[in-house]
Amino acid sequence: CSDAPRVIRSIYQYHVKTSGWRDIGYNFLVDRCGTIYEGRAGGVAQPVHGAHTLGFNTDSSGVAAIGTFVSDNPPQALLDGITAISAWKLGLTGQAADGHTKLTSGSDASRYPKGTVVEFDAISGHRDAFNTECPGEALYARLPALRTAAAKLQAK
């Protein structure tokens, strides 16, 4: 977990210096110890427009799990961090963590042609909207339980 700030700086370097974006693409990042970091500047409680899922950056927030979870199981602390930030952020707009939302694709480069209205789980994986393995099979398989846990947090 002590290397998380270094990893975040390298993500920032890639997004800003290499890709030419204004800031890091993700609204939030969570490390293996469950520490939640603000990604894109603008205020965590604000509807900051991210650059996390091409075509679906409007009316959504991106939470990056720091690490690779293709086959390695994500640590419980990381899952708890994602659960907490998701429950809180969705709660700001009254969205149920175990609910659904409809978003309109803004790019033909996404998984769906521009203009297509797609229904997503309120907490979805990057691969649901974009052609990628992200967040890795091991983490993706945990999303249903994460939705349930986040909904329970919202009910408190």
Secondary structure, DSSP 4 states (H G I P E B T S, - for coil): -TTHHHHHHHHHIIIIIIT--SS-S-SEEE-TT--EEE-SSS-TTS-----SSTT--TT---EEESS--SSSPPPHHHHHHHHHHHHHHHHTTT--TTSEEEEE---TTSSS-TT-EEEEESS--GGGTSSS-TT-HHHHTTHHHHHHHHHHHHH-
